[in-house]
């Protein structure tokens, strides 16, 4: 006997009958919406409470750090007040060092200048007197005034129309066995980088076998010692009297 498939006959059961009115369904829907809103409100309040708690904890932590830093600031200020005399002493030393550097930056090695004069002097030349005049800078110009011109004693050169800058002027006098020796002295001074434009202004001959001479020679920038930094540009061009 052939078996029948289950899908060919509907399952037996009671018919679905809706006995509630439409107003009851509306009340049920309204109740479900109220419950959902209530749960959403509770969740929102819980979220706000958690956010407030986190922010309050952060504010409390920040206040604690501020209190710690204030205490550290107070301690450092006390130490600073204690070290104030030391700071004033260091500032005074720095000021003195700057003053020394400013005043000594144009220092000239006079020992090297004298050695240069000895090297340039032939054997028969005897220097009777040597005087050195160094260049000095004028006061700095005031606002709106013309640029200050350095003051320098006259140190004439052989060519008054083609002068060169100098940092000092040496006037010298002495004796030599001949005019040739004086000329050799002038040539040697001109070849030495320490000196600029040697010029013998007077050469006289007396009854003696030798000659007497006097003149001047300028000092070049190489004469600076540079032990206290590079010297400022206080040099000026030589000026004929």
C-alpha positions as CSV (number, residue, x, y, z in Angstrom):
1,X,0.0,0.0,0.0
2,X,1.5,3.3,-1.1
3,X,2.2,5.8,1.7
4,X,1.0,9.4,1.3
5,X,3.3,12.4,1.7
6,X,2.8,14.6,4.7
7,X,2.8,17.8,2.7
8,X,-0.3,16.9,0.9
9,X,-2.6,17.5,3.9
10,X,-2.7,20.6,6.3
11,X,-1.8,20.0,9.9
12,X,-4.9,20.1,12.1
13,X,-5.2,22.9,14.6
14,X,-7.5,25.6,16.0
15,X,-8.2,28.7,14.0
16,X,-6.6,32.0,15.0
17,X,-9.2,34.3,16.5
18,X,-8.3,37.9,17.5
19,X,-10.6,38.9,20.4
20,X,-8.8,42.1,21.3
21,X,-9.9,45.5,20.1
22,X,-7.7,47.9,18.2
23,X,-7.5,50.1,21.4
24,X,-5.9,47.2,23.3
25,X,-3.3,46.8,20.6
26,X,-2.5,50.5,20.7
27,X,-2.1,50.4,24.5
28,X,0.3,47.4,24.1
29,X,2.3,49.3,21.5
30,X,2.4,52.4,23.7
31,X,3.6,50.3,26.6
32,X,6.4,48.7,24.6
33,X,7.5,52.1,23.4
34,X,7.5,53.5,27.0
35,X,9.6,50.6,28.2
36,X,12.1,51.2,25.4
37,X,12.3,54.9,26.1
38,X,12.7,54.2,29.8
39,X,15.6,51.8,29.1
40,X,17.2,54.2,26.7
41,X,16.9,57.0,29.3
42,X,18.4,54.7,32.0
43,X,21.3,53.9,29.6
44,X,21.9,57.5,28.8
45,X,21.9,58.5,32.5
46,X,24.3,55.7,33.2
47,X,26.6,56.9,30.4
48,X,26.5,60.4,31.6
49,X,27.3,59.3,35.2
50,X,30.2,57.2,33.9
51,X,31.5,60.2,31.9
52,X,31.2,62.5,34.8
53,X,33.1,60.0,37.1
54,X,35.9,59.7,34.6
55,X,36.2,63.5,34.1
56,X,36.1,64.0,37.9
57,X,38.9,61.5,38.3
58,X,41.0,63.2,35.6
59,X,40.4,66.6,37.2
60,X,41.4,65.2,40.6
61,X,44.6,63.7,39.1
62,X,45.4,67.0,37.4
63,X,44.9,69.0,40.6
64,X,47.2,66.6,42.4
65,X,49.9,67.1,39.7
66,X,49.4,70.9,40.0
67,X,49.9,70.7,43.8
68,X,53.1,68.6,43.3
69,X,54.5,71.1,40.7
70,X,53.6,74.1,42.9
71,X,55.5,72.5,45.8
72,X,58.5,71.9,43.4
73,X,58.3,75.5,42.2
74,X,58.4,76.8,45.7
75,X,61.4,74.7,46.5
76,X,63.2,75.8,43.3
77,X,62.4,79.5,44.1
78,X,63.9,79.1,47.5
79,X,67.0,77.6,46.0
80,X,67.1,80.4,43.4
81,X,67.0,83.0,46.2
82,X,69.8,81.2,47.9
83,X,72.0,81.2,44.7
84,X,71.2,84.8,43.8
85,X,74.6,86.1,45.2
86,X,76.3,83.5,43.1
87,X,74.4,84.5,40.0
88,X,75.3,88.2,40.6
89,X,79.0,87.2,41.1
90,X,79.0,85.2,37.8
91,X,77.3,88.1,36.0
92,X,80.0,90.5,37.3
93,X,82.8,88.1,36.2
94,X,81.3,87.9,32.8
95,X,81.0,91.6,32.5
96,X,84.6,92.1,33.6
97,X,85.7,89.4,31.1
98,X,83.8,91.2,28.3
99,X,85.4,94.5,29.4
100,X,88.9,93.0,29.3
101,X,88.2,91.4,25.9
102,X,86.9,94.7,24.5
103,X,89.8,96.8,25.9
104,X,92.5,94.2,25.0
105,X,91.3,93.1,21.6
106,X,93.6,95.6,20.0
107,X,96.6,94.5,22.0
108,X,99.9,94.7,20.1
109,X,102.8,92.4,20.6
110,X,105.5,95.0,21.2
111,X,108.1,92.3,21.7
112,X,107.5,91.1,18.2
113,X,107.6,94.6,16.9
114,X,111.0,95.1,18.5
115,X,112.2,91.8,17.2
116,X,111.1,92.9,13.7
117,X,113.1,96.2,14.1
118,X,116.1,94.2,15.1
119,X,115.7,91.8,12.1
120,X,115.4,94.8,9.7
121,X,118.4,96.7,11.0
122,X,121.7,96.0,9.2
123,X,124.7,95.3,11.5
124,X,126.0,98.9,11.4
125,X,122.6,100.5,12.1
126,X,122.1,101.7,15.7
127,X,118.7,102.8,16.8
128,X,118.9,105.6,19.3
129,X,115.2,106.0,20.1
130,X,112.0,104.2,19.3
131,X,108.5,105.5,20.1
132,X,105.2,103.7,19.3
133,X,101.8,105.4,19.0
134,X,98.9,103.1,18.7
135,X,95.6,103.9,16.9
136,X,92.6,104.6,19.1
137,X,88.9,104.5,18.1
138,X,86.7,107.5,18.5
139,X,83.4,107.4,20.5
140,X,80.6,105.5,18.7
141,X,78.3,107.8,16.7
142,X,75.0,108.9,18.0
143,X,71.8,108.1,16.2
144,X,71.5,110.3,13.1
145,X,75.1,111.5,13.2
146,X,77.8,110.7,10.7
147,X,80.0,107.7,11.2
148,X,82.8,108.2,13.7
149,X,86.2,108.5,12.1
150,X,89.0,106.7,14.0
151,X,91.7,109.0,15.5
152,X,95.3,108.2,14.6
153,X,98.5,110.1,15.0
154,X,100.0,111.1,11.7
155,X,102.3,108.5,10.2
156,X,103.4,109.8,6.8
157,X,104.3,107.5,4.0
158,X,106.4,108.0,0.9
159,X,103.2,108.5,-1.2
160,X,100.7,110.9,0.4
161,X,98.1,110.1,-2.4
162,X,98.2,106.3,-1.9
163,X,98.1,105.8,1.8
164,X,97.5,102.5,3.6
165,X,95.7,101.7,6.8
166,X,97.8,101.3,9.9
167,X,97.2,100.3,13.6
168,X,100.1,102.3,15.0
169,X,103.0,104.5,14.1
170,X,106.6,104.0,15.1
171,X,109.0,107.0,15.1
172,X,112.6,106.1,15.2
173,X,116.1,107.7,15.0
174,X,119.6,106.4,15.0
175,X,122.9,106.2,13.2
176,X,124.3,104.1,10.4
177,X,127.7,103.7,8.7
178,X,126.3,105.0,5.3
179,X,123.2,106.0,3.4
180,X,123.2,102.5,1.8
181,X,122.7,101.0,5.2
182,X,119.8,103.3,5.8
183,X,118.3,102.4,2.5
184,X,118.7,98.7,3.4
185,X,116.9,99.3,6.7
186,X,113.9,100.9,4.8
187,X,113.8,98.0,2.3
188,X,113.9,95.4,5.1
189,X,111.1,97.2,7.0
190,X,109.0,97.2,3.8
191,X,109.5,93.5,3.3
192,X,108.4,92.6,6.9
193,X,104.6,92.0,7.2
194,X,104.5,93.7,10.6
195,X,105.3,97.1,9.1
196,X,103.7,99.4,6.5
197,X,105.3,102.2,4.4
198,X,108.6,102.9,6.1
199,X,109.7,106.5,5.5
200,X,112.9,108.2,6.5
201,X,112.1,111.8,6.8
202,X,115.6,113.2,7.6
203,X,119.0,111.9,6.8
204,X,121.9,114.1,7.8
205,X,125.7,113.7,7.5
206,X,128.1,115.3,9.9
207,X,131.9,115.4,10.2
208,X,131.8,111.8,11.4
209,X,132.1,108.8,9.1
210,X,128.5,107.7,9.7
211,X,125.1,109.3,9.0
212,X,122.2,110.2,11.3
213,X,118.6,109.5,10.3
214,X,115.1,109.7,11.7
215,X,111.8,108.6,10.2
216,X,108.6,106.7,10.8
217,X,107.0,103.4,9.9
218,X,103.4,102.2,10.3
219,X,102.3,99.0,12.0
220,X,100.1,96.6,10.1
221,X,97.3,94.5,11.4
222,X,99.6,91.5,11.8
223,X,101.0,93.3,14.8
224,X,97.8,92.5,16.8
225,X,98.3,89.6,19.3
226,X,94.6,88.4,18.8
227,X,94.7,86.7,22.2
228,X,91.4,88.2,23.1
229,X,89.5,87.7,19.8
230,X,89.6,89.4,16.5
231,X,90.2,93.2,16.9
232,X,87.6,95.6,15.8
233,X,88.3,97.7,12.7
234,X,89.8,100.8,14.5
235,X,92.5,101.3,11.9
236,X,92.6,104.3,9.7
237,X,94.4,105.4,6.6
238,X,97.6,107.4,7.3
239,X,97.3,111.1,7.0
240,X,100.1,113.3,5.9
241,X,100.7,116.2,8.2
